[in-house]
Amino acid sequence: MIDDLSRSLASTVQQARVAQDLSVNALAERSGVSRAMIGKIERAEAQPTAVLLGKLSGALGMTLSELVARAENTGDLLRRAADQPVWTDPVTGYHRRAVSPVTDSPLELVEVELPPGASVSYPADAYIFKYQQLWILDGNLRFHEGSQVHELHAGDCLQLGPPSATTFHNPGTAPCRYLVALVKGRA
């Protein structure tokens, strides 16, 4: 079942593509997502996964949290906890909360909860427009950054290096909750 946020995401992806004068074919080539899947996402016929949205947002020159925030844009400078949009990956159950208000600021804060045993991978392309740090709030995270593996525990904070393929994996039996601090800008 497609929820309101997924329908809004569909419209936001299409608006961003059209605003950049990109055809579906051009976006497919940039993102590595098939034309058929982009069409289904834009028509709200398919609920996209975190990986697909990561590829599309990177190809559109924005972060995943920016894409979600644009879909829920209210224009307020204060975003109360109850008004922070939460998106759930239909495959992994991963929850992503857009904490920051939608502004022109280059800073974004995103809270993520990764279920026990879940993994989410992103290609390097998803990171070319930002600098980011991960701060582990609860649980444990095994973070693969290219060939390097970081074992992170509650309280640890990691500055990511140059763009590379990544995998977020929760090796524990409890959810892992972490904050992602993003600063948009070309590396």
Protein Blocks (a to p, Z undefined) as FASTA:
>chain_A
ZZfklmmmmmmmmmmmmmnopafklmmmmnopafklmmmmmnopaccdfklmmmmmmmno
pafklmmmmmmogoiabdcfklmccdddfklopacddfbacdfbfbdcddddddehiacd
ddfklmmmcccddddfbhcddddehjbccdddehiacddddddddddddfbfbdcddddd
ddeddZZ
